[in-house]
Amino acid sequence: MRRPELSPRLRMVGELVPAGARLADVGTDHAYLPAALMLEGKIPWAIAADLRRGPLDRARATAREYGLAGKLAFRLCDGLTGIQPGEVDAVAAAGMGGETIAAILAAAPWVRERDVPLILQPMSSFPDLRGWLQANGFAIEEERLAREGDALYTAFLVRAGEMGPLAPAELWAGKNSRDPLRGPWLDRWLARTARALEGMAQARGGGVSARRRALEEVLEGLDEMKKEWEQWQL
């Protein structure tokens, strides 16, 4: 059976979607994710939601191409504002900034009240998103990594619940794991943090010292996680 070919990033997201769930794919673009999962038999139905008409038009074209009429609904809306509680059993929000994802969830408290599984794939603002989840009654149950070319991506499976405190480095890079991509992922954050500290060394003004101390703590935590990961590889 023909089906859309998912990139490693979207395949990672799809693997975290619960089997049998009615899925809301927020920021759907071409709707490749829900289309592929339906054609694989993993999910029975989905809502493709997007803020813009262009992506929804592309999603409709995908539904026609793969014979998914009646199995894929379309919503022109901001985040989850056009989706009612009880319509879906899981929500995917992939390919957008962490602050945007947090704002979408903040505007839809029913996802926490109903303990809807969330599959989140942020492109930026990782500490902001993890910190927001921790402070607002969500727990990250699993994190995965995927590589596309030279780029690395992460995705979270999130449920309602209490999450233990995250160390500063964990807010940036997530909990440590034995994932083979974890080492390169930590290298990425070690390099970014080191560059930020180098930039601060050239800066002056109030607040720089406090921010520098915070980043130094992040760098120390990342370095410890990298050493731990290297021991796991032996």
N, C-alpha and C positions, 0 to 999 in steps of 0.2 A: 504493500500500500504506500503510495506517495505521501510524504509528509514534509513539513518544513525542516530544514537542517538547522539545528540550534547551535549557536556558538558555544564554546566552553563556558563562558559566563552565564548564558541562559540555561545551559544544560545543568550547571551547578544549582541554579535557582529551581529548576524543574525537579531535581532530585529531592529537594526539601519539601515539595508540595505533598500533603497527605493524600494517599490513594483514596479515590471515591469522593473527594471534596468538590463542591461547587465553588469555583475559583473566581475571585475578582482580581483582574490584572490591571493595576493602576498604572497609567502612563504606558499604555499597551503598544503604541506605535503600530507595527504590522500585525500584532496579535499572533506572532509566531509561537510564543510560549504556550498559550492555552490551546492553540490549534494542534501543536505537536503532541501535547499531553492527551488531548482528546483522541487523536488518531492512534496513539499508543495504547489507548484503553485505560489510562491512569485516572482520568477524571471524566465525568459524564456531561458537564455543562460549564459554561463560564460567561462572565461579563467582561467585555473589553472596554475599559474606561480611559478617556483621555480628555485633557483640557482643550484640545484643538481639533478642528474638523478634519484637517489633513490626515493626521494619524488614524482617525476613525474611518476615513474613506479607505485608507490602505488596509485597515483591519477587515473591513467589509469585503474588499477584493480578495483577501486571504481566505475568508469564509467561503466565498464563491468558488475559488480555485480548488479548494480541498473538500467541497461538498459538505460543509458544516452548517448549512441553513437550518435554523431551529435549535442548534446546539450552542450558538454563540450570540449573545445579546450585546448591544452597543449602548454606551452612555457617554454623552458629552457633558462632562462635569469636572469640577475642581476636586481632585482627590477622591474621597468616598462620599461626597455630598449628594450624589445622585443614586446612591445604593442604599437600600433599606435594610435594617437589621433583620436577619432571618433569611435574606436572599442568598447568602453565600456562607460557606463553611470555612473558607481560608482566603487570605488576601496576600497577593504578591505586589511589592512595590520595588521595582528594579531600575537602575540606571539614572538615578537622580541624587541630589545632594542630601546628606544626612539631616540637615536642618529642615529641608522640604519634607522629608519623610516624617520627621517628628511633628511638623505642623499638620500634616494630613491626619496622623493618628490622634493628635490633640483635638481636632475638630470632629472626631468620630469616636466618642467614648464607649459606644456599644461594642467595639472590638475587644476592649478589656472586660467589660461587664459580661459579655457572652463567651469569653475565653476563646476568641477566634484565633487560630494559628496564623502567624504573620511570617512571611518570607521576605526579608528585607535585604536589598543589595545596594548599599550606598556607594556613591562615587567620590564623596568628599565629606568633611565635617564628621569624621568617625568618632572623636571624643564627645562631640556634642550629642550625637545620636545615642551612643551607649550611655552617657550620663543622663539623658532625658528618659530613656527606658528604665534605668535604675530608679530614678526619682518618681516615676509615674505608674508604678505597679506592674511592670513587665519584667520578665526574666528571659535572658538569652539561653536557650537550651542547647544549641549547637551552632558552631561556626564552621564554614568550609572555605576553601581557597581554590581558585582556578587561574590558569595562565592562558592569555591570548597574545601570542607574539611575545613582545617584551613587557607587556602589562600584566599585573596581578590584580585579582579582584577577590573580594570576600562577600559572603552572604550569611545571614543569620536566620535561624528558626527561633521565633519569639512567641512566648505564651504569656498570659496573665499570671502573675505570681511574684513572689519576693526574690530578688536577686542579691546575692551576697555582695559586699562592698568590692568595688574594682579598684585596684591600685592605679596610680596615675599612668603607668606604662600600659596597663590593660585597657584603659579607656582609649588609648591610641591604637593599640595593635591587637586587642582581644586577649583572651586566655591562652596560655601556652598549650601546644598540642604536639603530637609526633608527626603531623602531616609533613610529607617531604617538601612541600612548598613553604612551610613555616620559616625555614631558615632564610630564603630569599625575601620573604615578607618582612621579617625582622630587620634584615639588612636595609630594606627600603626605608623603614622608619628610623633606624639608627642614622642613616645618611641625612634624612630630612631634619632630624632633631639637631644633628651636629651643624648643619648649614644654618639653621635658625640661631643657634648659639653663637656661631661666628658672626652673623649679622648683628646680633645684640652687642657683641664686643666692640663694634664700631659706633654703636648708638649712644646717645645721651638723653637724659630726661627722667622725670619721675616715673616710677613704676617699673623701670627696666630691671632693677635688681630683683624685685619680687618675681617677675616673669622669668628671669634667668634662673633663679633658684628652682622654680617649678619645672622648667625644661631640663635642668640638670638632674632633677629627680626622675623625670621621664627617661632620660638617657641612661641613667644608672639601672633602672628597672628593665629597660630593653636589653641592655648588655647582659644582665643576669639571665634573662629569658633565652638569649642566644646561646649562652654557655650551657644552660640546661638542655636546650634542644640538641646541641652538639654532643652532649653526653648520651642522649637517647639514640643517636645515630651510630654509636660505637658498638 
